[in-house]
Amino acid sequence: MNLDFDGKVVAVTGAAMGFGRAIARSFAARGAEVYATDIDAKGLAGTADGTTIRTAIADLTDRAAVAAWIASVEAGAGRAIDILVNNAGGMMGQHHRPVEDVPDADWDAIMALNVDASFATIRAAAPGMKRAGNGRIINISSGAAFRPSRTRIQAYCTAKHAVLGLTRQMAMELGPFGITVNSVAPGLVLTDADKLQGWQAQTEERRTAALSGIALGRLGEAQDIADATMFFASDLAKFVSGQLLPVNGGSF
Ligand SMILES: NC(=O)c1ccc[n+]([C@@H]2O[C@H](COP(=O)([O-])OP(=O)(O)OC[C@H]3O[C@@H](n4cnc5c(N)ncnc54)[C@H](O)[C@@H]3O)[C@@H](O)[C@H]2O)c1
C-alpha cells in the first residue's frame, strides 16, 4: 500500500525499540516530520540513525515531563501534532505472582506507563488538535485489552483494558473536532531479548501449539504493528474511530 504522510507532524512514544521504532521509522520513510521519545537514550539514537527523526528523552511516568515533551514537539513543528501514537507500555520486567503477593509499587508502575502516560499525552496534545480541527490518536494496546493476558500479570491486563476504555471515550469526546482515536492490539512479537528468551524457554510442543492457534501460523513482526498504525493514521481510516484492531495473524 502506498501511503504518504508528507509534512505530517507525528509524535511517537516508546520509540527506542520494537514497535515504537518501526512506527517512527515507517512514518519518517513516508515523509512525516517525526518526533520520538523514550527513556532509553541509546535505543532512541538507534531509531533516529540515518533518518530525520527528532528525539527527546523523557520519563513518561512523569506527567510534567510528558506535557513538556508535547509542548516541545508543537514548538519545534510550529503547529499542532497531526498524529499521536501512544506506544510506550509493557510489563516493565515483571512476571506473574499470585494477586496477594503483588506489591503496590508493581501495580502502580504498570498502570503509570500503560495508562496514565497515554492520558497525559492526549491531555496535552488535544487542545492543539482541536484548534487545528484535525488529528489522529492511536493507542497501542494488546490482546490483553479484550481477554485475560497470557502473562497473567493482573495490572497489565487491567491497564490494557483501560487503554481501550480511554480510546473509546476519547473518540466520543474528540470526534466533533475532527479527531479520530483508535487502538492497535498486537499479538505476541519478539521485540526484545526478554521476550525471545521466554519464547525459546518454552518446549517445542508449546511453541507449536501457540503457532497453531494463529491462523497465519507465525508470530507477528514489529512492521505488522507499524502498518496497522499507519492505516489508522491515513485517509483510508478517516471515518474509523473508537475501534480496536487486533493485529495478531488471526488468533482467537
Ligand atoms: N511485543 C509484544 O508482544 C506486545 C504484544 C502486545 C502489546 N504490546 C505493547 O506494545 C507496546 C510496545 O511494545 P514493545 O514490545 O515494542 O516494547 P516494550 O513494551 O518492551 O517497550 C516499549 C518502550 O517503552 C519504553 N519505556 C519503558 N518505560 C518508559 C518510561 N518510563 N518512559 C518512557 N519510555 C519508557 C522502553 O524503553 C521501550 O523502548 C507496549 O505498549 C506493549 O505493551 C507488545
The ligand as an ORCA input file, in Angstrom:
! r2SCAN-3c Opt
* xyz 0 1
  N       5.826     -7.201     21.964
  C       4.654     -7.767     22.160
  O       4.493     -8.992     22.005
  C       3.453     -6.930     22.520
  C       2.183     -7.531     22.455
  C       1.060     -6.769     22.765
  C       1.208     -5.436     23.129
  N       2.441     -4.880     23.191
  C       2.533     -3.452     23.544
  O       3.164     -2.748     22.502
  C       3.918     -1.643     23.028
  C       5.353     -1.723     22.564
  O       5.868     -2.999     22.885
  P       7.357     -3.455     22.506
  O       7.384     -4.936     22.689
  O       7.737     -2.878     21.212
  O       8.303     -2.748     23.589
  P       8.311     -2.750     25.196
  O       6.936     -2.909     25.717
  O       9.306     -3.712     25.715
  O       8.867     -1.264     25.495
  C       8.359     -0.138     24.853
  C       9.271      1.061     25.062
  O       8.823      1.784     26.209
  C       9.969      2.392     26.792
  N       9.740      2.795     28.178
  C       9.662      1.989     29.254
  N       9.471      2.738     30.360
  C       9.441      4.035     29.951
  C       9.278      5.276     30.625
  N       9.091      5.350     31.951
  N       9.290      6.410     29.902
  C       9.485      6.364     28.556
  N       9.636      5.229     27.871
  C       9.607      4.066     28.557
  C      11.044      1.334     26.668
  O      12.346      1.896     26.827
  C      10.774      0.773     25.293
  O      11.543      1.435     24.305
  C       3.723     -1.688     24.530
  O       2.650     -0.844     24.887
  C       3.358     -3.149     24.783
  O       2.598     -3.321     25.960
  C       3.576     -5.589     22.900
*
